Amino acid sequence: MLIRFWIAVLIVVSGTAVAQDKQAVDLIVSGGTVVTMDGARAVYQDGSLAVRGDSIVAVGPRAEIESHYRGAQVIDARGHLVLPGFINGHTHVPMTLFRGLHDDVTLNDWLYKYIFPAEKKNVNEEFVRWGTRLAAAEQIRAGVTTFADMYYFEDAIAEETKAAGMRGVLGETFIDFPAPDNKSEAEMLAYTEKFLKRWQGDPLIHAAAAPHSIYTCSKKTLQDAAALARKYHAPILIHVAEMKKEWDDSEKANGMSPVQYLEKIGVLGPDIVAAHCIFVDQADRKLLAERGTGCVHNPSSNMMIASGVSPVPEMRGAGVAVGLGTDGPAGSNNDLDLMEEIDLAAKLAKISKMDPLALGAKDVVGMATIDGARALHMETEIGSLEAGKKADLVLISLSEPNAVPMYDIYAQIAYSLKSRDVEDVVIGGRVVMRARKLLTVDEPAVIEKARQYGAAVKKSLGME
């Protein structure tokens, strides 16, 4: 009996010592198929990752992680893919409240005949706040953890983005006519400088300047916005070469393409995030690559407005970092589903090139994750599941009919899985959706308020 007693004591003491040797972490995601999107594109079939604070401390086989770490919270990821959070590289989130306002028109008509007038009559800070809340709910449900936005009252958008626990690259718009928030360039500069200063160093919010485009901003506005951003080492968001009219007008007025014009006036650079990049020839692509400019491809938007097809394979081949975006959820797309953009980006490239190899599944999954991070100049922080990076990740169920069988992980993500299969979302180590339940947005209140805004917008435009 005495021998048995001491054996039991030894086992307990030994077990306690092993437990004490494990490092304490805040969260362990355990047992899923971990798709890291790291440089080696490592995949762990029975993998886990450990999170402390807002960052990943380790990724690897489940047995290895569980032998070294003990988590205050554990998410059982068996039966799920674990992926880096998706990155929506270009959108205008408050426009959720204009969803479906007027479709099936050209971009030029949509902007000048419908959206700009609707914004003039309806957009204020409260409108922007509710539109951002609606967009946060929609994006989290679709597995988006980071988005780049360009709109008005961007400081309010930042507050709502942070409250939802999302990561945002948020650009205050510069435009050469009175905007809903600022009526002159001087007001835009003052507002944006205050905005940039306020959010410096925030773990979730990257404040930016956003001159709308070369067709809505003068040379001075473009240069002033860029100079202000660079004073605070902030990103610059801008629409570039998004329609044939923009290209033709630039050739006529400036004697060169939009990309070459931005270079000539000193705006193009490694801090630029250029949305669309449809009309970019070989010389433009070379210039974008040399300047380290990121581009964001918006396939749904470009198809819906028939703007054209961005030469994504050629840009990637030239060394340009190309991400994916939904564009605004009104008129040019109508949703914020980045998984749909993954699917469409591959298929659009294939049909436009008449080549099934033009853009593959692994390529487009990269564009939604690590390449999207590169396009935003944030690849050292997000875009892959690696130790030291921010703990932004999604769990996608493999238990739905459309998820089985699975032969190739990247093809499954690109062509089979849907945003409705996203079950859990973690941003900066914080669980913001668990088992499809939103934890940071009051979804019923937001949906009801969106209905109220829809009625108000109709009334303002005489659509009742």
C-alpha positions as CSV (number, residue, x, y, z in Angstrom):
1,M,0.0,0.0,0.0
2,L,2.8,2.4,0.9
3,I,4.5,1.8,-2.5
4,R,1.2,2.5,-4.3
5,F,0.8,5.7,-2.3
6,W,4.2,7.1,-3.3
7,I,3.7,6.1,-6.9
8,A,0.4,8.1,-6.9
9,V,2.2,11.1,-5.3
10,L,4.9,10.9,-7.9
11,I,2.4,10.9,-10.7
12,V,0.5,13.9,-9.3
13,V,3.7,15.9,-8.7
14,S,5.1,15.0,-12.2
15,G,1.8,16.0,-13.8
16,T,1.8,19.3,-11.9
17,A,5.4,20.0,-13.0
18,V,4.5,19.3,-16.7
19,A,1.4,21.6,-16.4
20,Q,3.6,24.3,-14.8
21,D,6.1,24.0,-17.6
22,K,3.5,24.9,-20.1
23,Q,3.3,28.6,-21.1
24,A,0.1,30.4,-20.3
25,V,-1.7,31.9,-23.3
26,D,-5.0,33.6,-23.7
27,L,-6.4,31.4,-26.5
28,I,-5.7,28.1,-28.2
29,V,-7.4,27.2,-31.4
30,S,-7.1,23.5,-31.5
31,G,-7.4,20.6,-33.9
32,G,-8.4,22.2,-37.2
33,T,-6.8,22.2,-40.6
34,V,-4.6,25.2,-40.3
35,V,-3.9,27.0,-43.6
36,T,-1.2,29.4,-42.7
37,M,-0.6,31.3,-46.0
38,D,3.0,31.7,-44.8
39,G,5.9,31.8,-47.3
40,A,6.0,28.0,-47.5
41,R,2.2,27.8,-47.6
42,A,2.4,25.3,-44.7
43,V,-0.8,23.5,-43.9
44,Y,-1.3,21.5,-40.7
45,Q,-4.0,18.9,-41.0
46,D,-4.3,18.5,-37.2
47,G,-3.0,21.9,-36.3
48,S,-3.3,24.4,-33.6
49,L,-2.2,27.9,-32.8
50,A,-1.6,29.8,-29.5
51,V,-2.5,33.4,-29.0
52,R,-1.3,35.8,-26.3
53,G,-2.8,39.3,-26.2
54,D,-3.5,40.3,-29.8
55,S,-0.7,38.2,-31.4
56,I,0.0,34.7,-32.4
57,V,2.8,33.1,-30.4
58,A,3.0,29.7,-32.1
59,V,1.5,27.7,-35.0
60,G,2.0,24.0,-35.7
61,P,0.8,20.4,-35.1
62,R,-1.8,20.2,-32.4
63,A,0.3,17.8,-30.2
64,E,3.2,20.2,-30.3
65,I,1.2,23.3,-29.4
66,E,-0.7,21.5,-26.7
67,S,2.4,20.2,-25.1
68,H,3.9,23.7,-24.8
69,Y,0.9,25.9,-24.1
70,R,-2.2,26.0,-21.9
71,G,-5.0,28.4,-22.9
72,A,-7.3,30.4,-20.7
73,Q,-9.8,29.8,-23.6
74,V,-9.8,27.0,-26.1
75,I,-11.7,26.8,-29.4
76,D,-12.2,23.3,-30.7
77,A,-11.5,23.7,-34.4
78,R,-12.0,20.0,-35.4
79,G,-14.0,19.8,-38.6
80,H,-13.0,23.3,-39.6
81,L,-10.5,25.1,-41.8
82,V,-8.5,27.7,-39.8
83,L,-7.4,30.6,-42.1
84,P,-6.0,34.1,-41.8
85,G,-8.9,36.6,-41.7
86,F,-9.9,37.9,-45.1
87,I,-8.8,41.4,-46.2
88,N,-11.3,43.6,-48.0
89,G,-8.9,46.0,-49.7
90,H,-11.4,48.5,-51.0
91,T,-14.8,49.6,-50.0
92,H,-17.1,52.4,-48.8
93,V,-18.8,50.8,-45.8
94,P,-21.6,53.4,-45.0
95,M,-22.9,52.8,-48.4
96,T,-24.6,49.7,-47.1
97,L,-27.5,52.1,-46.5
98,F,-27.7,52.8,-50.2
99,R,-27.6,49.2,-51.1
100,G,-29.7,48.7,-54.3
101,L,-30.5,52.4,-54.6
102,H,-29.9,52.4,-58.4
103,D,-28.3,49.7,-60.4
104,D,-27.6,48.8,-64.0
105,V,-26.0,52.1,-65.1
106,T,-22.5,53.2,-66.1
107,L,-20.1,54.3,-63.3
108,N,-20.1,57.9,-64.5
109,D,-23.9,58.1,-64.4
110,W,-24.1,56.2,-61.1
111,L,-21.8,58.6,-59.4
112,Y,-23.0,61.9,-60.8
113,K,-26.8,61.2,-61.4
114,Y,-27.5,59.0,-58.4
115,I,-25.0,58.5,-55.6
116,F,-23.6,62.0,-55.2
117,P,-27.1,63.6,-55.1
118,A,-28.3,60.9,-52.6
119,E,-25.2,61.5,-50.4
120,K,-25.8,65.2,-50.4
121,K,-29.3,64.8,-49.1
122,N,-28.8,62.0,-46.6
123,V,-25.2,61.5,-45.4
124,N,-24.4,62.9,-41.9
125,E,-22.4,61.5,-39.0
126,E,-25.3,59.4,-37.7
127,F,-26.0,57.9,-41.1
128,V,-22.3,56.9,-41.3
129,R,-22.3,55.3,-37.9
130,W,-25.3,53.1,-38.6
131,G,-24.0,52.2,-42.1
132,T,-20.6,51.2,-40.6
133,R,-22.3,49.0,-37.9
134,L,-24.3,47.3,-40.6
135,A,-21.2,46.7,-42.7
136,A,-19.3,45.4,-39.7
137,A,-22.0,42.8,-39.1
138,E,-21.9,41.8,-42.7
139,Q,-18.2,41.6,-43.0
140,I,-17.6,39.7,-39.8
141,R,-20.1,37.1,-40.9
142,A,-18.2,36.8,-44.2
143,G,-14.9,36.3,-42.4
144,V,-13.5,39.7,-43.2
145,T,-11.2,40.9,-40.3
146,T,-9.5,43.9,-42.0
147,F,-11.0,46.4,-44.5
148,A,-9.8,49.5,-46.3
149,D,-12.4,52.2,-46.4
150,M,-12.8,55.6,-48.2
151,Y,-15.7,57.8,-47.2
152,Y,-16.8,60.8,-45.2
153,F,-16.9,61.4,-41.4
154,E,-14.1,58.8,-41.3
155,D,-13.4,59.5,-37.6
156,A,-16.9,58.2,-36.8
157,I,-16.2,55.2,-39.0
158,A,-13.0,54.6,-37.0
159,E,-14.9,54.7,-33.7
160,E,-17.5,52.2,-34.9
161,T,-14.9,49.9,-36.5
162,K,-13.0,49.8,-33.3
163,A,-16.2,49.2,-31.3
164,A,-16.9,46.2,-33.5
165,G,-13.4,44.9,-32.9
166,M,-12.4,45.1,-36.6
167,R,-9.2,46.2,-38.1
168,G,-9.4,49.1,-40.6
169,V,-7.3,51.2,-42.9
170,L,-9.7,54.1,-43.0
171,G,-9.3,57.0,-45.5
172,E,-10.9,60.4,-45.1
173,T,-12.0,61.5,-48.6
174,F,-10.7,64.5,-50.5
175,I,-12.8,65.6,-53.4
176,D,-13.1,68.9,-55.3
177,F,-16.7,69.8,-54.4
178,P,-18.5,70.2,-51.1
179,A,-18.6,66.9,-49.3
180,P,-21.2,65.9,-46.6
181,D,-18.6,66.5,-43.9
182,N,-16.2,69.1,-45.2
183,K,-17.1,71.8,-47.7
184,S,-13.7,73.0,-48.8
185,E,-10.2,71.6,-49.2
186,A,-9.0,73.6,-46.2
187,E,-11.7,71.9,-44.1
188,M,-10.7,68.5,-45.5
189,L,-7.1,69.1,-44.6
190,A,-7.9,70.3,-41.1
191,Y,-10.3,67.4,-40.4
192,T,-7.9,64.8,-41.9
193,E,-4.9,66.1,-39.9
194,K,-6.9,65.9,-36.7
195,F,-8.1,62.4,-37.7
196,L,-4.5,61.2,-38.5
197,K,-3.1,62.5,-35.2
198,R,-5.9,61.0,-33.1
199,W,-5.5,57.4,-34.3
200,Q,-1.7,57.2,-34.5
201,G,-0.5,54.1,-32.8
202,D,-3.9,52.5,-32.4
203,P,-3.7,48.7,-32.6
204,L,-6.7,48.4,-34.9
205,I,-7.2,51.6,-36.7
206,H,-4.8,52.8,-39.4
207,A,-5.9,56.3,-40.4
208,A,-5.3,57.4,-44.0
209,A,-5.9,60.2,-46.4
210,A,-8.0,59.3,-49.4
211,P,-8.0,61.7,-52.4
212,H,-10.8,60.2,-54.4
213,S,-9.3,60.1,-57.9
214,I,-7.6,62.2,-60.6
215,Y,-11.0,62.9,-62.2
216,T,-12.5,64.4,-59.0
217,C,-9.4,66.0,-57.5
218,S,-7.1,68.8,-58.9
219,K,-3.4,68.4,-59.0
220,K,-3.2,70.6,-55.9
221,T,-5.7,68.5,-53.9
222,L,-3.9,65.3,-54.8
223,Q,-0.5,66.7,-53.8
224,D,-1.8,68.3,-50.6
225,A,-3.6,65.1,-49.5
226,A,-0.5,63.1,-50.2
227,A,1.8,65.5,-48.4
228,L,-0.4,65.5,-45.3
229,A,-0.5,61.7,-45.3
230,R,3.3,61.5,-45.6
231,K,3.8,64.0,-42.8
232,Y,2.2,61.4,-40.5
233,H,3.5,58.3,-42.3
234,A,-0.1,57.3,-43.1
235,P,-1.4,55.3,-46.1
236,I,-3.0,57.0,-49.1
237,L,-6.1,55.4,-50.7
238,I,-7.2,56.4,-54.2
239,H,-9.2,55.1,-57.2
240,V,-6.8,54.7,-60.1
241,A,-7.5,53.9,-63.8
242,E,-11.0,52.5,-63.0
243,M,-12.8,53.4,-66.2
244,K,-12.0,54.0,-69.8
245,K,-13.2,57.6,-69.6
246,E,-10.6,58.3,-66.9
247,W,-7.9,57.0,-69.1
248,D,-9.1,58.9,-72.2
249,D,-9.5,62.2,-70.2
250,S,-6.0,61.8,-68.7
251,E,-4.5,61.2,-72.1
252,K,-6.2,64.3,-73.5
253,A,-5.5,66.6,-70.5
254,N,-2.2,65.3,-69.3
255,G,-0.7,63.5,-72.3
256,M,-0.3,60.4,-70.3
257,S,-2.1,57.6,-68.4
258,P,-3.5,58.1,-64.9
259,V,-0.7,56.1,-63.3
260,Q,2.0,58.1,-65.2
261,Y,0.2,61.3,-64.2
262,L,0.3,60.4,-60.5
263,E,4.0,59.6,-60.9
264,K,4.7,62.9,-62.6
265,I,3.0,65.0,-59.8
266,G,4.9,63.1,-57.1
267,V,1.9,61.1,-55.6
268,L,2.7,57.6,-56.7
269,G,4.7,55.7,-54.1
270,P,5.0,52.7,-51.7
271,D,2.3,54.2,-49.4
272,I,-0.4,54.2,-52.1
273,V,-3.3,51.7,-52.2
274,A,-4.7,52.0,-55.7
275,A,-8.2,50.7,-56.2
276,H,-9.2,49.0,-59.4
277,C,-6.2,49.5,-61.7
278,I,-8.1,48.3,-64.8
279,F,-6.6,50.5,-67.5
280,V,-2.9,49.9,-66.8
281,D,-0.6,49.1,-69.7
282,Q,2.8,47.4,-69.5
283,A,4.6,50.7,-68.7
284,D,2.1,51.4,-66.0
285,R,2.5,48.0,-64.5
286,K,6.3,48.4,-64.4
287,L,5.9,51.7,-62.8
288,L,3.5,50.4,-60.1
289,A,5.9,47.6,-59.3
290,E,8.9,49.9,-59.1
291,R,7.2,52.3,-56.8
292,G,5.9,49.5,-54.5
293,T,2.3,50.7,-55.0
294,G,-0.4,48.2,-53.9
295,C,-3.4,47.6,-56.2
296,V,-6.8,46.2,-55.2
297,H,-8.9,44.2,-57.7
298,N,-12.7,44.5,-57.4
299,P,-14.1,41.9,-59.8
300,S,-17.8,42.2,-58.9
301,S,-17.8,45.9,-59.1
302,N,-15.9,46.0,-62.4
303,M,-18.3,43.5,-63.9
304,M,-21.5,45.1,-62.5
305,I,-20.7,48.5,-64.0
306,A,-19.0,47.0,-67.0
307,S,-15.9,49.1,-66.3
308,G,-13.5,46.5,-67.7
309,V,-11.2,43.7,-66.6
310,S,-8.1,44.4,-64.6
311,P,-5.0,42.7,-66.0
312,V,-4.4,40.9,-62.7
313,P,-2.2,38.1,-64.0
314,E,0.0,40.7,-65.8
315,M,0.2,42.9,-62.8
316,R,1.2,40.0,-60.5
317,G,3.7,38.9,-63.2
318,A,5.2,42.4,-63.1
319,G,5.7,42.2,-59.3
320,V,2.7,44.3,-58.2
321,A,1.0,43.3,-55.0
322,V,-2.6,42.8,-55.8
323,G,-5.3,42.3,-53.2
324,L,-9.1,41.9,-53.4
325,G,-12.0,44.2,-52.6
326,T,-15.7,44.3,-52.8
327,D,-16.0,48.0,-53.5
328,G,-18.9,49.9,-52.1
329,P,-22.1,47.9,-51.3
330,A,-24.3,50.0,-53.5
331,G,-24.6,50.1,-57.3
332,S,-21.1,48.7,-57.9
333,N,-21.6,45.5,-56.0
334,N,-24.3,45.5,-53.3
335,D,-22.6,43.2,-50.8
336,L,-19.4,42.9,-48.8
337,D,-18.8,39.2,-49.4
338,L,-15.1,38.7,-50.0
339,M,-15.4,35.0,-50.5
340,E,-17.5,35.7,-53.6
341,E,-14.7,38.0,-54.9
342,I,-12.2,35.1,-54.4
343,D,-14.3,32.9,-56.7
344,L,-15.1,35.6,-59.2
345,A,-11.5,36.9,-59.5
346,A,-10.3,33.5,-60.6
347,K,-13.1,32.9,-63.0
348,L,-13.0,36.4,-64.5
349,A,-9.3,36.0,-65.3
350,K,-9.8,32.6,-66.8
351,I,-12.7,33.7,-69.2
352,S,-11.1,37.0,-70.1
353,K,-7.8,35.3,-71.0
354,M,-9.5,32.2,-72.4
355,D,-7.0,30.3,-70.2
356,P,-8.1,28.1,-67.3
357,L,-4.5,28.6,-65.9
358,A,-4.6,32.4,-65.9
359,L,-5.3,32.7,-62.1
360,G,-5.5,29.7,-59.9
361,A,-7.2,28.9,-56.6
362,K,-4.1,29.3,-54.5
363,D,-3.4,32.6,-56.2
364,V,-6.8,34.1,-55.3
365,V,-6.8,32.8,-51.8
366,G,-3.5,34.6,-51.5
367,M,-5.0,37.8,-52.8
368,A,-7.6,37.6,-50.1
369,T,-5.0,37.1,-47.4
370,I,-1.2,37.6,-47.6
371,D,-1.2,39.4,-51.0
372,G,-4.1,41.6,-49.8
373,A,-1.9,42.5,-46.8
374,R,1.0,43.4,-49.1
375,A,-1.3,45.6,-51.2
376,L,-2.2,47.5,-48.0
377,H,1.5,47.5,-47.0
378,M,0.6,45.5,-43.8
379,E,2.2,42.2,-44.6
380,T,4.4,42.3,-41.4
381,E,1.2,42.5,-39.3
382,I,-1.5,40.4,-40.9
383,G,-2.3,38.1,-43.9
384,S,-0.9,34.9,-42.6
385,L,-0.9,32.7,-39.5
386,E,2.6,33.0,-38.2
387,A,4.2,33.7,-34.8
388,G,4.5,37.4,-34.1
389,K,1.7,38.4,-36.4
390,K,-1.7,39.7,-35.3
391,A,-4.2,37.0,-34.3
392,D,-6.7,37.6,-37.1
393,L,-8.3,34.3,-38.1
394,V,-11.5,32.6,-39.2
395,L,-12.9,29.1,-38.7
396,I,-14.8,27.7,-41.7
397,S,-17.0,24.7,-41.2
398,L,-16.4,21.6,-43.3
399,S,-19.6,20.0,-42.2
400,E,-21.9,21.4,-44.9
401,P,-22.9,19.5,-48.1
402,N,-20.9,22.0,-50.3
403,A,-17.8,21.3,-48.2
404,V,-17.3,17.6,-48.9
405,P,-15.4,15.7,-50.2
406,M,-12.2,17.8,-50.2
407,Y,-9.3,17.0,-52.5
408,D,-7.6,20.3,-52.7
409,I,-7.8,22.9,-49.9
410,Y,-7.3,26.0,-52.0
411,A,-9.8,24.9,-54.6
412,Q,-12.3,24.2,-51.9
413,I,-11.9,27.7,-50.4
414,A,-12.0,29.4,-53.8
415,Y,-14.8,27.5,-55.5
416,S,-16.9,25.5,-53.0
417,L,-17.0,27.1,-49.6
418,K,-19.2,30.1,-49.0
419,S,-19.3,33.0,-46.5
420,R,-22.3,31.3,-44.8
421,D,-19.8,28.5,-43.8
422,V,-17.8,30.9,-41.6
423,E,-18.5,30.0,-38.0
424,D,-15.9,31.8,-35.8
425,V,-13.9,35.0,-36.2
426,V,-11.1,36.2,-34.1
427,I,-9.5,39.7,-34.6
428,G,-6.5,40.8,-32.6
429,G,-7.0,37.8,-30.3
430,R,-10.6,38.8,-29.5
431,V,-13.4,36.5,-30.5
432,V,-15.9,38.7,-32.4
433,M,-18.1,35.8,-33.7
434,R,-18.6,32.4,-32.0
435,A,-20.7,29.7,-33.6
436,R,-22.1,32.2,-36.0
437,K,-23.3,34.5,-33.2
438,L,-22.0,38.1,-33.4
439,L,-20.5,39.3,-30.1
440,T,-19.6,42.9,-30.9
441,V,-22.5,44.2,-33.0
442,D,-26.1,44.4,-31.9
443,E,-27.3,42.8,-35.2
444,P,-31.1,43.1,-34.7
445,A,-30.9,46.8,-33.8
446,V,-28.7,47.5,-36.8
447,I,-31.0,45.7,-39.2
448,E,-34.1,47.5,-37.9
449,K,-32.3,50.9,-38.2
450,A,-31.2,50.1,-41.7
451,R,-34.8,49.5,-42.7
452,Q,-35.7,52.9,-41.2
453,Y,-32.9,54.6,-43.2
454,G,-34.0,52.9,-46.4
455,A,-37.5,54.5,-46.0
456,A,-35.9,57.9,-45.3
457,V,-33.6,57.8,-48.3
458,K,-36.6,56.8,-50.6
459,K,-38.5,59.8,-49.2
460,S,-35.7,62.2,-49.7
461,L,-35.3,61.2,-53.4
462,G,-39.1,61.2,-54.1
463,M,-39.1,57.4,-54.7
464,E,-42.1,56.6,-52.6
